[in-house]
Amino acid sequence: MRIEQESDGVSASTKHLVFAYYVTGHGFGHATRVIEVVRHLIHAGHDVHVVTGAPDFVFTSEIQSPRLIIRRVLLDCGAVQADALTVDRLASLSKYSETAVKPRAQILAQETEWLNSIKADLVVSDVVPVACRAAADAGIRSVCVTNFSWDFIYAEYVMAAGLHFRSIVWQIAEDYSHCEFLIRLPGYCPMPAFRDIIDVPLVVRRLHKSAKEVKKELGVTDDVKLVILNFGGQPSGLKLKEEFLPPGWLCLVCGASEHVDLPPNFIKLAKDAYTPDIIAASDCMLGKIGYGTVSEALAYKCPFVFVRRDYFNEEPFLRNMLESHQGGVEMIRRDLLTGHWRPYLERAISLKPCYEAGIDGGEVAAHILQETAFGKNYASDKLSGARRLRDAIVLGYQLQRAPGRDITIPEWYATAENQLGHTTPGSPMDDGSTAFSPDFENFDILHGDIQGLPDTVAFLQSLSELQEKHTRRERKAAANVFNWEEEVFVTRAPGRLDVMGGIADYSGSLVLQMPIKEACHVALQRIHPSKHRLWKHAEARQNDKGGSPTAVLQIVSYGSELSNRSPTFDMDLSDFMDGDKPISYEQARMYFAKDPSQKWAAYVAGAFLVLMIELGVQFEDSISMLVSSAVPEGKGVSSSASVEVASMSAITAAHGLNISPRDLAILCQKVGLYAVENHIVGAPCGVMDQMASACGEANKLLAMICQPAEIVGLVDIPSHIRVWGLDSGIRHSVGGADYGSVRIGAFMGMKMIKAKASEELSELCAANGLNYDEVEQDDIELLKQEASLDYLCNFPPHRFEALYAKAIPETTDGETFLEKYEDHNDPVTVIDQKRTYGVRASTMHPIYENFRVKTFKALLTSASSNYQLTTLGELLYQCHYSYSACGLGSDGTDRLVHLVQELQHSAESKAEGGTLFGAKITGGGSGGTVCAIGRNCLKSSEHIFEVQQRYKKATGYLPFLFEGSSPGAGKFGYLKIRRRATPKKANAGGDDAAVTMENKS
């Protein structure tokens, strides 16, 4: 519901009420907006007990009244920040656990007793979870006032933390569910925990002084441009210099240290400076996005130049609100730190912020709270929240819970049965209006064949429409990235489904991979720097350097609108050079790590560095790239590998580099062993993902021995067998700690095997001297081979069981291992001395998995029979449970496998002669996708759909279904396209192209 009319104020009440107002421990922004609500409640004659961790002066400087009672208690911690722009996700979860989880029982008892002691009429929370549960225990109604909730924020952090802390998200959501309704502020995130919602205007602090008064106090004349620097603390690495500002500008710095000397065109504001007055008097603001800064920038029409924060999920929604009212300009963090401020500041003062909605949300909220405390019921009869639940799921808010807690999933979290529908998300470039047609409006295809691929048709259609006006930030950026008078190269690379092999790839196993239907497309243009259409901030950077234009790389990535990544990236290609030599991979990793919102660009831009280092390629032309991937992220189907392969393919095609698909995949795995994945991005993966994406063929399994990458053929999937992928909804990350620790355990095990083989060899030689018979000679040769073992998968299972199994410990800690063995000989992982690693299961898995994959491959070519299908399925099951033994299972993937088993053994399946026969977790494990196989018949498909529905009924999440296959990048080749001289549609870009990068410059 929405309060349409503005309040006439919170009328003074004849009945005295007591409010308990809980304030989250995340920053002063929450406290400052609470002040506005509290001020109106006190004005109406009520007592307000503020429970907060913020200092008293934050409240008492604005409210001087005996009716304000401050109680200093910290009941949550918000997000822990390493600096003003960097959130430490793991530290945030750890601190929340220490603050609110471990002492939870004590907190509930304490708060319940306190609420009863003050005789509270209503509990208000912004937005402390446990306050809602404490209110329910005390028998008091509660209301939340916020634009985000901590379950939504922490869901992203939990994904990065692997199996740890999952129960936190659901506990917070359950606490919020006790809240009667939510007073929702503009710029809100999906908040499925709240059933009933009232929307109110912005809560904004009132002004104390006019702009004229502020400037007079500062001694600033009207001809000086003012920018307020407002980061809530200075970003790491920022050292202010006079040349950062254009002539005639003055910067007012909030929160500057007393010990720091500022340049003459920077003024240090007093600690007690009232920032709303300063913001209203300034020509623009430079800072980070938060509710307080955005609301005040909009309210007082101050253009806001913002720099993204890392991993704070509230930001995209506030950013969209800011930009939709023409009030925001995004600055790249690199430009903030290096002082390239001018193009952003100049762009900001050209904006005309147009926010005209109400700014009296504090007054409106206070009125609602007063009426609620009097007994008014704002709750609706029907349960709301289904749409918000869907939004949250789409954004990754999926199954973040502890194993075995299904019965405690709140009912309100599973109410979207009818509303959610059964569709799966489509390609990011497909808005649903593109029909299959060879007519791409304005383009001629000069080279290559679309091969009847509908997603390629859709991508080309999206390119042809880039000249039209767009409102989405990434489309606006893409509309100006190409010079349409020049040729554009288009490549395509699919994701992959790991049918067999998985994590055994780094141990040298045979793997069987199927390229999936979903793929990444890349459009690339190579152009002389003098013809390159630069974004304004990149152009300013070039101009600052002087001289002739130099090569610049500009990348646009679709699908970033509601994520923690920026849709654009640009760099001077000379940044990859150190004198006359390319920089090292470690230097590149540091380069991309400076701004996590642009770290994704390492998967694309890193390919240039690989070619420079490995093949000595020199890049003198500028490059523009557009990346559009329909391979879902975090589902274990190699979304990153498809981006890498498509990007590398486009670069090599545009530069006439004749590289085989196999060699291209190995370069991308510099991307696996040396560069984009490991050394630039930081994920210890193997080579199979890139090989499948580059070398795979539709409806075939790519068979490869990962030693390091020997393709042994393509295996046809028999026509009577069908393969599916089912997404568990639990986000998988190959860079996660669980995957890395299992890999370390496997390399530890190999080192132990080799050491034991050397010991046995020494003992055998010592015992027999030089006189040993033929049998002993064979034993010695075997031990020699095992002592020099290069890949763990070359070790036969029977030898492992006969001689080594009992010698491998269940676990060992890093310190003990290093003391005895010195190193585990894996170039891409580092042993943590304080960590305990599982060794036996991690060692056994690749040894037995290699045997299982060989057997699976042989069975595929055998005669069609139920025995064939049953045995293939059994191999999948064995692989799945071996993953679990390594610690790479998850409750979501276990549930999907169990559901396949249920239907496999059902009477209906038996009546059909069998439908589904097996399933396993895939890829790096710890969530992601399950691979299932079955008979290629209608009933099997029906049973797969039944698995989806049963999973959704238990968890609230409908699994994404991967079905179908497509050619790898090598088979697709590349397209070369050019815009027609006489396009079929008039160029509708017009002036829009000139301001494409409003968000960036």
WOMO-V247771 format. One record per residue. D_FIRST is the distance of its C-alpha to the first C-alpha in Angstrom with 2 decimals. Layout:
D_FIRST ; D_FIRST
//
This chain:
0.00 ; 3.79 ; 6.94 ; 9.14 ; 12.39 ; 14.48 ; 15.62 ; 19.21 ; 19.84 ; 19.84 ; 22.33 ; 25.37 ; 25.23 ; 28.21 ; 27.11 ; 27.73 ; 25.26 ; 25.96 ; 23.52 ; 24.55 ; 23.03 ; 24.00 ; 24.46 ; 25.25 ; 28.78 ; 27.94 ; 29.17 ; 28.78 ; 25.60 ; 23.44 ; 25.65 ; 25.46 ; 21.68 ; 21.84 ; 24.42 ; 22.09 ; 19.73 ; 22.84 ; 24.64 ; 22.23 ; 22.28 ; 26.08 ; 26.32 ; 24.69 ; 27.52 ; 26.18 ; 27.89 ; 26.30 ; 28.07 ; 27.35 ; 28.40 ; 29.33 ; 32.06 ; 32.02 ; 34.93 ; 34.71 ; 35.39 ; 32.09 ; 30.51 ; 33.54 ; 34.26 ; 31.09 ; 30.84 ; 34.09 ; 33.35 ; 34.71 ; 31.23 ; 30.44 ; 31.95 ; 32.11 ; 32.89 ; 34.09 ; 33.09 ; 32.07 ; 30.06 ; 29.09 ; 30.59 ; 28.19 ; 30.12 ; 33.85 ; 35.09 ; 38.69 ; 38.33 ; 35.76 ; 34.87 ; 35.75 ; 33.77 ; 36.01 ; 34.02 ; 36.57 ; 37.14 ; 33.42 ; 33.34 ; 36.67 ; 35.66 ; 32.40 ; 34.58 ; 37.02 ; 34.45 ; 31.93 ; 33.30 ; 36.93 ; 36.47 ; 33.29 ; 34.93 ; 36.37 ; 33.11 ; 31.25 ; 34.15 ; 34.39 ; 30.75 ; 30.46 ; 33.62 ; 32.52 ; 29.14 ; 31.09 ; 33.77 ; 31.54 ; 29.77 ; 26.30 ; 23.55 ; 20.73 ; 20.95 ; 18.97 ; 19.58 ; 19.66 ; 20.08 ; 23.08 ; 22.80 ; 25.45 ; 23.91 ; 21.24 ; 24.12 ; 26.33 ; 23.83 ; 23.65 ; 27.46 ; 27.73 ; 25.51 ; 23.02 ; 19.22 ; 17.88 ; 14.92 ; 15.04 ; 14.53 ; 15.40 ; 15.28 ; 17.44 ; 18.85 ; 22.55 ; 22.64 ; 21.64 ; 24.15 ; 26.91 ; 26.65 ; 28.54 ; 31.07 ; 31.74 ; 32.63 ; 35.27 ; 36.56 ; 37.62 ; 37.76 ; 37.29 ; 34.19 ; 32.13 ; 31.27 ; 29.60 ; 26.51 ; 25.94 ; 26.73 ; 24.14 ; 21.47 ; 22.62 ; 22.48 ; 18.84 ; 18.08 ; 19.19 ; 16.34 ; 14.00 ; 10.79 ; 10.43 ; 9.89 ; 10.04 ; 12.48 ; 13.42 ; 16.05 ; 14.54 ; 16.44 ; 15.67 ; 15.03 ; 15.47 ; 16.44 ; 13.03 ; 11.52 ; 8.14 ; 6.22 ; 5.04 ; 6.49 ; 9.49 ; 12.70 ; 15.84 ; 17.68 ; 21.17 ; 24.43 ; 26.00 ; 29.38 ; 32.59 ; 35.03 ; 35.33 ; 36.36 ; 39.77 ; 40.24 ; 39.31 ; 41.74 ; 44.42 ; 44.18 ; 44.42 ; 47.31 ; 45.69 ; 46.58 ; 44.35 ; 46.24 ; 45.15 ; 42.10 ; 40.03 ; 38.13 ; 36.57 ; 37.09 ; 34.23 ; 34.25 ; 34.00 ; 37.56 ; 39.81 ; 39.54 ; 42.50 ; 45.37 ; 44.36 ; 47.37 ; 46.81 ; 49.54 ; 50.39 ; 50.39 ; 46.70 ; 45.82 ; 46.94 ; 49.43 ; 47.98 ; 45.00 ; 44.36 ; 42.12 ; 40.60 ; 40.38 ; 37.96 ; 39.14 ; 42.64 ; 45.26 ; 47.82 ; 50.58 ; 49.60 ; 51.36 ; 49.36 ; 50.80 ; 51.47 ; 48.48 ; 46.07 ; 45.23 ; 44.21 ; 41.46 ; 41.83 ; 39.91 ; 38.17 ; 37.35 ; 33.95 ; 32.44 ; 29.72 ; 32.65 ; 34.62 ; 31.85 ; 31.37 ; 35.17 ; 35.67 ; 36.03 ; 34.21 ; 33.28 ; 34.63 ; 33.03 ; 30.72 ; 27.01 ; 24.86 ; 21.64 ; 23.79 ; 26.11 ; 23.61 ; 21.35 ; 24.53 ; 26.13 ; 23.27 ; 22.96 ; 26.74 ; 27.37 ; 29.76 ; 30.45 ; 30.12 ; 32.81 ; 31.56 ; 33.39 ; 31.67 ; 31.55 ; 32.69 ; 30.43 ; 27.31 ; 24.41 ; 21.96 ; 24.13 ; 23.47 ; 19.79 ; 20.70 ; 23.69 ; 21.86 ; 19.65 ; 22.91 ; 24.87 ; 22.43 ; 22.91 ; 26.65 ; 26.96 ; 28.41 ; 31.81 ; 32.61 ; 35.99 ; 37.95 ; 38.90 ; 42.50 ; 42.52 ; 41.02 ; 43.82 ; 46.59 ; 45.68 ; 44.83 ; 42.27 ; 43.52 ; 41.89 ; 38.44 ; 38.85 ; 40.22 ; 37.40 ; 34.83 ; 36.34 ; 36.34 ; 32.54 ; 30.50 ; 27.14 ; 24.59 ; 21.39 ; 20.32 ; 16.71 ; 16.20 ; 18.08 ; 17.35 ; 14.81 ; 17.34 ; 17.38 ; 13.66 ; 13.42 ; 16.58 ; 15.35 ; 12.48 ; 15.22 ; 17.68 ; 15.74 ; 15.06 ; 18.78 ; 19.70 ; 18.22 ; 14.87 ; 12.78 ; 9.08 ; 9.60 ; 8.93 ; 12.28 ; 12.31 ; 12.79 ; 10.52 ; 12.20 ; 14.85 ; 14.24 ; 14.15 ; 17.26 ; 18.96 ; 18.38 ; 19.86 ; 22.76 ; 23.59 ; 23.85 ; 26.27 ; 24.30 ; 26.65 ; 28.48 ; 28.96 ; 30.36 ; 33.68 ; 36.04 ; 36.01 ; 32.62 ; 31.05 ; 30.84 ; 28.69 ; 26.04 ; 22.89 ; 21.77 ; 18.23 ; 20.07 ; 21.71 ; 19.10 ; 19.17 ; 22.48 ; 21.61 ; 19.11 ; 21.37 ; 24.24 ; 27.81 ; 28.33 ; 29.73 ; 29.02 ; 31.42 ; 33.42 ; 31.64 ; 33.58 ; 32.73 ; 29.70 ; 30.59 ; 32.48 ; 35.89 ; 38.47 ; 41.74 ; 44.21 ; 47.15 ; 46.24 ; 44.48 ; 44.37 ; 46.16 ; 48.01 ; 51.47 ; 52.13 ; 55.40 ; 55.73 ; 54.31 ; 52.67 ; 49.03 ; 50.44 ; 47.95 ; 45.05 ; 41.72 ; 39.99 ; 42.79 ; 42.35 ; 38.64 ; 39.51 ; 42.16 ; 39.83 ; 37.31 ; 40.23 ; 41.24 ; 37.80 ; 37.71 ; 39.10 ; 36.04 ; 33.20 ; 30.67 ; 27.45 ; 27.51 ; 29.53 ; 31.95 ; 32.74 ; 33.40 ; 35.73 ; 37.44 ; 38.04 ; 40.46 ; 42.08 ; 44.84 ; 47.72 ; 47.74 ; 51.42 ; 52.29 ; 52.19 ; 49.31 ; 49.89 ; 47.39 ; 47.61 ; 45.81 ; 45.84 ; 44.13 ; 42.77 ; 44.77 ; 44.55 ; 46.88 ; 48.69 ; 51.34 ; 52.50 ; 49.41 ; 50.17 ; 53.88 ; 54.08 ; 54.81 ; 57.67 ; 59.25 ; 58.17 ; 58.28 ; 54.72 ; 53.37 ; 50.36 ; 48.64 ; 46.95 ; 43.56 ; 42.02 ; 39.45 ; 41.04 ; 40.82 ; 42.02 ; 43.48 ; 44.60 ; 47.19 ; 49.19 ; 52.32 ; 53.27 ; 55.66 ; 54.06 ; 55.08 ; 52.96 ; 49.92 ; 46.64 ; 45.43 ; 42.03 ; 42.37 ; 42.43 ; 44.98 ; 47.02 ; 47.02 ; 48.17 ; 51.00 ; 52.00 ; 52.18 ; 54.70 ; 56.84 ; 59.30 ; 58.68 ; 55.43 ; 55.16 ; 53.41 ; 49.66 ; 47.37 ; 43.85 ; 41.44 ; 38.00 ; 36.17 ; 33.38 ; 30.50 ; 29.74 ; 26.42 ; 24.41 ; 27.43 ; 29.62 ; 32.25 ; 32.95 ; 33.41 ; 36.74 ; 39.99 ; 43.20 ; 46.51 ; 50.07 ; 52.11 ; 54.71 ; 52.42 ; 53.73 ; 57.27 ; 59.23 ; 62.22 ; 63.73 ; 62.20 ; 58.71 ; 56.77 ; 56.64 ; 53.86 ; 53.14 ; 52.79 ; 50.39 ; 48.28 ; 48.07 ; 47.27 ; 44.21 ; 43.09 ; 42.64 ; 39.19 ; 37.38 ; 34.77 ; 37.80 ; 39.74 ; 38.93 ; 41.36 ; 44.22 ; 44.00 ; 44.73 ; 46.71 ; 48.62 ; 50.46 ; 52.22 ; 53.60 ; 54.78 ; 56.73 ; 58.17 ; 59.35 ; 60.41 ; 61.85 ; 62.56 ; 60.42 ; 60.00 ; 57.05 ; 57.99 ; 55.52 ; 51.87 ; 49.36 ; 45.91 ; 43.92 ; 40.71 ; 39.59 ; 37.25 ; 37.07 ; 35.62 ; 37.03 ; 34.12 ; 34.50 ; 35.03 ; 35.99 ; 39.74 ; 40.77 ; 42.23 ; 39.64 ; 41.58 ; 44.93 ; 43.79 ; 42.72 ; 46.06 ; 48.16 ; 46.50 ; 46.85 ; 50.44 ; 51.31 ; 50.04 ; 51.92 ; 55.15 ; 54.97 ; 54.47 ; 57.38 ; 59.71 ; 59.96 ; 61.42 ; 59.91 ; 59.88 ; 56.60 ; 57.95 ; 58.90 ; 55.62 ; 53.76 ; 56.00 ; 55.24 ; 51.53 ; 52.27 ; 53.42 ; 50.01 ; 51.36 ; 54.45 ; 54.76 ; 52.02 ; 48.57 ; 47.29 ; 49.50 ; 50.91 ; 48.21 ; 45.06 ; 46.33 ; 45.96 ; 49.09 ; 48.92 ; 51.74 ; 52.78 ; 51.72 ; 48.30 ; 49.78 ; 52.72 ; 50.57 ; 48.44 ; 51.57 ; 54.17 ; 52.35 ; 52.69 ; 50.45 ; 50.81 ; 53.25 ; 53.25 ; 54.63 ; 57.21 ; 57.92 ; 59.90 ; 58.25 ; 61.56 ; 60.15 ; 59.14 ; 61.63 ; 60.30 ; 62.30 ; 60.98 ; 58.25 ; 57.83 ; 56.78 ; 54.11 ; 55.99 ; 54.57 ; 54.11 ; 51.89 ; 48.26 ; 46.29 ; 42.52 ; 40.31 ; 37.25 ; 34.88 ; 34.03 ; 30.95 ; 32.65 ; 33.36 ; 37.08 ; 38.86 ; 42.60 ; 42.65 ; 41.43 ; 43.73 ; 44.26 ; 45.78 ; 47.94 ; 49.26 ; 50.31 ; 52.09 ; 53.87 ; 54.85 ; 56.41 ; 58.44 ; 59.51 ; 60.74 ; 62.70 ; 64.32 ; 65.33 ; 66.76 ; 68.79 ; 70.05 ; 71.12 ; 72.80 ; 74.74 ; 75.85 ; 76.97 ; 78.81 ; 80.64 ; 81.64 ; 82.83 ; 84.91 ; 86.35 ; 87.34 ; 89.06 ; 90.41 ; 91.35 ; 92.69 ; 89.93 ; 90.05 ; 88.00 ; 85.30 ; 84.75 ; 84.69 ; 81.79 ; 79.97 ; 80.57 ; 79.23 ; 76.07 ; 75.60 ; 76.24 ; 73.51 ; 71.09 ; 72.04 ; 71.13 ; 68.04 ; 65.91 ; 62.98 ; 61.94 ; 61.49 ; 65.20 ; 65.88 ; 66.64 ; 64.98 ; 68.35 ; 69.68 ; 66.58 ; 66.95 ; 70.75 ; 71.00 ; 67.80 ; 64.99 ; 66.18 ; 66.67 ; 63.04 ; 61.07 ; 57.69 ; 56.28 ; 57.64 ; 56.35 ; 56.68 ; 59.22 ; 61.58 ; 61.49 ; 62.22 ; 65.09 ; 66.78 ; 65.92 ; 65.00 ; 62.59 ; 60.77 ; 61.65 ; 58.20 ; 57.76 ; 53.97 ; 52.94 ; 53.82 ; 54.57 ; 52.79 ; 55.53 ; 53.15 ; 51.40 ; 52.58 ; 52.80 ; 53.15 ; 56.44 ; 57.82 ; 54.83 ; 54.16 ; 57.84 ; 58.18 ; 55.18 ; 56.62 ; 60.10 ; 58.98 ; 56.26 ; 58.88 ; 60.92 ; 57.91 ; 57.10 ; 60.76 ; 60.82 ; 57.58 ; 59.02 ; 62.25 ; 60.53 ; 58.59 ; 61.94 ; 63.39 ; 63.69 ; 60.61 ; 60.32 ; 58.06 ; 59.94 ; 58.90 ; 55.19 ; 55.31 ; 57.10 ; 54.77 ; 51.83 ; 53.67 ; 54.21 ; 50.48 ; 49.82 ; 52.55 ; 51.08 ; 47.63 ; 48.99 ; 51.16 ; 48.09 ; 46.67 ; 49.98 ; 49.68 ; 46.28 ; 44.40 ; 42.56 ; 38.93 ; 37.22 ; 35.30 ; 38.49 ; 40.41 ; 37.94 ; 38.30 ; 42.08 ; 42.08 ; 40.10 ; 42.70 ; 45.41 ; 43.91 ; 43.88 ; 47.28 ; 48.88 ; 47.13 ; 49.28 ; 47.57 ; 48.60 ; 52.12 ; 52.42 ; 51.75 ; 54.31 ; 51.65 ; 48.40 ; 47.05 ; 49.64 ; 48.24 ; 45.60 ; 45.51 ; 43.40 ; 44.17 ; 44.86 ; 44.42 ; 42.67 ; 40.17 ; 37.45 ; 37.23 ; 38.56 ; 40.80 ; 43.59 ; 44.50 ; 47.49 ; 48.37 ; 50.34 ; 49.45 ; 48.45 ; 45.49 ; 45.19 ; 44.91 ; 41.97 ; 40.35 ; 40.94 ; 39.38 ; 36.21 ; 36.47 ; 36.70 ; 33.46 ; 31.65 ; 33.19 ; 32.33 ; 28.69 ; 28.67 ; 30.16 ; 28.21 ; 25.00 ; 26.59 ; 28.26 ; 31.43 ; 32.31 ; 35.53 ; 38.41 ; 40.71 ; 43.51 ; 45.70 ; 46.76 ; 49.65 ; 50.02 ; 50.33 ; 54.13 ; 54.11 ; 51.57 ; 53.51 ; 52.00 ; 51.16 ; 52.40 ; 50.59 ; 51.03 ; 49.13 ; 51.10 ; 52.95 ; 51.50 ; 47.95 ; 46.55 ; 43.49 ; 43.66 ; 42.76 ; 39.25 ; 39.08 ; 40.64 ; 39.53 ; 36.67 ; 39.24 ; 40.44 ; 37.15 ; 36.20 ; 36.01 ; 33.84 ; 32.23 ; 35.69 ; 37.84
//
